[in-house]
Amino acid sequence: MNTTDAERMLWSSIRCKQLEGYQFYRQRPIGNYIVDFYCPRAKVIIEIDGGQHYEDVGKFKDGVRDRFLRGMGLRVLRFSDREILENLDGVVEKIWMELQDLNPSRPSFTKEGGRISPKPSFTKGGRTKKR
């Protein structure tokens, strides 16, 4: 599997239920497409866009793909390679906020069973600090 630096960085921050217990999967087939990251519980797809996505053909293909995925009831979040490489914590926070918007009444618990604050603090790499 060929992955970019940005994909590896983001994956290291969202894998193993690190983001409020949401499980993400890499390179998942959905219809005729393979998405970068998918969280079935939240019905959220994360796509990481490199330079080819900003050319006319890439924009058109992404639009067709996004319409198909949204038609299946999925929410598509897109981030550029650059955004992830330069602001990983900000990207992870945006994903977290999106997950909270989808299910705002969901209580947050730590693995130890205690409550954590509604908005986690992010550290280098996007992981939440233990409280």
C-alpha positions, 0 to 999 in steps of 0.5 A: 500500500503506497501511503504519503507522509501526510496519510501516515501522520494522520493515521498515527493520530486516529488509529486504535480508537485514539479519537474519543473511541471512534474506530477508523479504518484505512483504505476501505472500499466503498462502492467503486472507490477506496477511501483513505480513512473511514469510521463506520460508526460515525459514517465519516470519511476522511480524504487527503488531497495531494496536488493532483486533486487541485487540477480540473480533472481531479476536482471533477473526479472528487466532486463525482466521488463525494456526491456518490458517498454523500448519497450513501449517507456518508460525510466526507472531510477533505484535508490537503497534504500540506494542511496535515503536514503543517498543522496536524493538531488542527486537523485532528481537532477539526475531525474531533469537532465533526464527530461531536457535531454528529453526536453531541450528546455522547458522553466522553469517557477515558479508558479508565472509566472516568469522565473527561472534559467535553473537548480534549486537549491536543498534543503534538501528533493529535493525541489527547492528553490524559487527565 
